[in-house]
Amino acid sequence: MLIKALKAKIHRAIVTGAKADYPGSVAIDSELLEAVGIRPYEAVLLANITNGSRLETYVINAEAGSGKVEILGAAAKLFSPGDMIIIINFAQYHAEEMDSHKPKVIVVDESNKIVKYI
């Protein structure tokens, strides 16, 4: 049996840009992605702490160290620069893997710099 569980989370990120005229995705500072083990084109759930919106999209790399978290495509209608969000990544695990599974979770500051590993 496979169980869908949290693989990684970037907590309290700040949206730095929103561009509706784009095919879609979310561009995230590649240093943040590396810290939690999210790869380009993986699916993520975005939860908007500011307004309660939630949606699923996929990740593309933004420049390392840039602090960018840019919402691209139609999602830009639900997320605005300055919104605080949670970036959530799930994976499928075998039941026996769950005994030792520990998600990679980071908390970032208002500049999207890592302040804490959980």
VENZI-V361113 format. One record per residue. N is the residue number from 1. RES is the residue in three letters. SS is DSSP state (H for helix, E for strand, C for the rest). PHI is phi in whole degrees, -180 to 180 (* if undefined). PSI is psi in degrees with one decimal (NA if undefined). Layout:
BEGIN
n,res,ss,phi,psi
N,RES,SS,PHI,PSI
N,RES,SS,PHI,PSI
END
This chain:
BEGIN
n,res,ss,phi,psi
1,MET,C,*,140.1
2,LEU,E,-104,143.2
3,ILE,E,-121,128.7
4,LYS,E,-81,122.8
5,ALA,E,-142,163.6
6,LEU,E,-62,127.2
7,LYS,E,-100,-43.5
8,ALA,E,-156,154.6
9,LYS,E,-151,136.6
10,ILE,E,-111,112.2
11,HIS,E,-101,133.2
12,ARG,E,69,32.8
13,ALA,E,-70,151.7
14,ILE,E,-108,128.2
15,VAL,C,-67,125.7
16,THR,C,-100,-14.4
17,GLY,E,-166,157.4
18,ALA,E,-146,117.8
19,LYS,E,-124,107.7
20,ALA,C,-72,-31.5
21,ASP,C,-85,70.6
22,TYR,C,-158,147.4
23,PRO,C,-61,-18.3
24,GLY,C,124,148.2
25,SER,E,138,-171.2
26,VAL,E,-135,126.7
27,ALA,E,-93,123.9
28,ILE,E,-127,137.2
29,ASP,E,-43,122.4
30,SER,H,-64,-23.4
31,GLU,H,-67,-37.5
32,LEU,H,-67,-43.0
33,LEU,H,-61,-44.0
34,GLU,H,-64,-38.6
35,ALA,H,-61,-31.0
36,VAL,H,-110,-0.8
37,GLY,C,78,28.0
38,ILE,C,-94,130.5
39,ARG,C,-100,155.4
40,PRO,C,-55,140.6
41,TYR,C,78,0.4
42,GLU,C,-72,149.0
43,ALA,E,-75,142.9
44,VAL,E,-137,152.0
45,LEU,E,-102,127.9
46,LEU,E,-104,124.2
47,ALA,E,-114,118.8
48,ASN,E,-89,107.6
49,ILE,C,-66,-33.1
50,THR,C,-67,-43.7
51,ASN,C,-126,0.4
52,GLY,C,86,-3.1
53,SER,C,-68,147.8
54,ARG,E,-138,141.7
55,LEU,E,-160,160.0
56,GLU,E,-108,138.8
57,THR,E,-152,-163.8
58,TYR,E,-128,162.2
59,VAL,E,-98,141.9
60,ILE,E,-127,155.6
61,ASN,E,-73,137.3
62,ALA,E,-109,163.9
63,GLU,C,-53,133.0
64,ALA,C,-60,132.4
65,GLY,C,80,1.0
66,SER,C,-78,-22.6
67,GLY,C,74,7.9
68,LYS,C,-72,136.9
69,VAL,E,-140,90.6
70,GLU,E,-107,127.2
71,ILE,E,-88,125.6
72,LEU,E,-122,136.0
73,GLY,C,93,-158.5
74,ALA,H,-56,-29.0
75,ALA,H,-60,-20.0
76,ALA,H,-64,-14.6
77,LYS,H,-78,-17.4
78,LEU,C,-109,-16.8
79,PHE,C,-128,135.9
80,SER,C,-126,154.2
81,PRO,C,-53,135.6
82,GLY,C,97,-17.7
83,ASP,C,-65,142.6
84,MET,E,-94,130.8
85,ILE,E,-133,165.9
86,ILE,E,-118,130.8
87,ILE,E,-106,116.4
88,ILE,E,-119,134.6
89,ASN,E,-128,127.1
90,PHE,E,-110,160.4
91,ALA,E,-146,166.5
92,GLN,E,-97,130.7
93,TYR,E,-128,148.0
94,HIS,E,-72,149.6
95,ALA,H,-53,-41.3
96,GLU,H,-70,-23.0
97,GLU,H,-71,-24.9
98,MET,H,-66,-24.2
99,ASP,H,-63,-32.1
100,SER,C,-114,2.5
101,HIS,C,-69,133.9
102,LYS,C,-137,113.9
103,PRO,C,-64,154.5
104,LYS,E,-94,119.4
105,VAL,E,-130,132.3
106,ILE,E,-126,152.8
107,VAL,E,-114,136.1
108,VAL,E,-116,161.4
109,ASP,C,-92,-170.9
110,GLU,C,-67,-11.2
111,SER,C,-104,9.6
112,ASN,C,62,36.6
113,LYS,C,-103,140.8
114,ILE,E,-65,127.8
115,VAL,E,-116,-16.0
116,LYS,E,-159,138.7
117,TYR,E,-104,130.9
118,ILE,C,-110,NA
END
